[in-house]
Amino acid sequence: LRVDNPNDLDIRLDGADVDLALNGQPVATGVSRSPLILKKLATSEMTVDLTADASGAVRQLLTLRSRPALDYRVTGDMIWHDGFGPFGRLPLSFGGSVDRATLLRAAGSLAE
């Protein structure tokens, strides 16, 4: 998970929990228990372990036969740490769509 910090101060995170939906259908949930310091005005990456509903994900991928793109949405919370312990949760939500041609190219490169 790539996280941007547009603030003028570092932010300490204790982890995160996330959910992934494809075409509006939930297909995976995940957590990160890795602490991370988001450097000010920088981008950091956090490893998230996902558990996926493979049949649900495949069903959504199969909709590409009749749709030009696959819509995705990631939601969840980052656990904010203030130096003395957990301080609160920072909500996250982002999404978009990936067109069929891009997905097919990515799948082809995985097969190589």
Solvent accessible surface area in square Angstrom, and as a share of the most:
residue,aa,sasa,rsa
1,L,57,0.28
2,R,172,0.63
3,V,22,0.13
4,D,98,0.51
5,N,4,0.02
6,P,107,0.68
7,N,65,0.33
8,D,110,0.57
9,L,108,0.54
10,D,65,0.34
11,I,19,0.10
12,R,109,0.40
13,L,2,0.01
14,D,49,0.25
15,G,1,0.01
16,A,3,0.02
17,D,41,0.21
18,V,11,0.06
19,D,60,0.31
20,L,42,0.21
21,A,22,0.17
22,L,19,0.10
23,N,23,0.12
24,G,62,0.60
25,Q,95,0.42
26,P,104,0.66
27,V,5,0.03
28,A,7,0.05
29,T,76,0.44
30,G,8,0.07
31,V,56,0.32
32,S,7,0.04
33,R,194,0.71
34,S,52,0.34
35,P,103,0.65
36,L,35,0.17
37,I,77,0.39
38,L,7,0.04
39,K,111,0.47
40,K,110,0.47
41,L,118,0.59
42,A,39,0.30
43,T,72,0.42
44,S,19,0.12
45,E,121,0.54
46,M,6,0.03
47,T,101,0.58
48,V,31,0.18
49,D,104,0.54
50,L,96,0.48
51,T,103,0.60
52,A,66,0.51
53,D,67,0.35
54,A,69,0.54
55,S,64,0.41
56,G,4,0.04
57,A,21,0.16
58,V,79,0.46
59,R,139,0.51
60,Q,22,0.10
61,L,78,0.39
62,L,86,0.43
63,T,42,0.25
64,L,18,0.09
65,R,191,0.70
66,S,99,0.64
67,R,82,0.30
68,P,101,0.63
69,A,20,0.15
70,L,11,0.05
71,D,56,0.29
72,Y,70,0.27
73,R,110,0.40
74,V,19,0.11
75,T,49,0.29
76,G,14,0.14
77,D,37,0.19
78,M,11,0.05
79,I,47,0.24
80,W,74,0.26
81,H,30,0.13
82,D,63,0.33
83,G,48,0.46
84,F,198,0.82
85,G,13,0.13
86,P,106,0.67
87,F,120,0.50
88,G,31,0.30
89,R,130,0.47
90,L,57,0.28
91,P,115,0.72
92,L,30,0.15
93,S,72,0.46
94,F,90,0.37
95,G,30,0.29
96,G,35,0.33
97,S,66,0.42
98,V,42,0.24
99,D,71,0.37
100,R,90,0.33
101,A,54,0.42
102,T,52,0.31
103,L,41,0.20
104,L,114,0.57
105,R,157,0.57
106,A,50,0.39
107,A,55,0.43
108,G,36,0.35
109,S,68,0.44
110,L,154,0.77
111,A,92,0.71
112,E,179,0.80
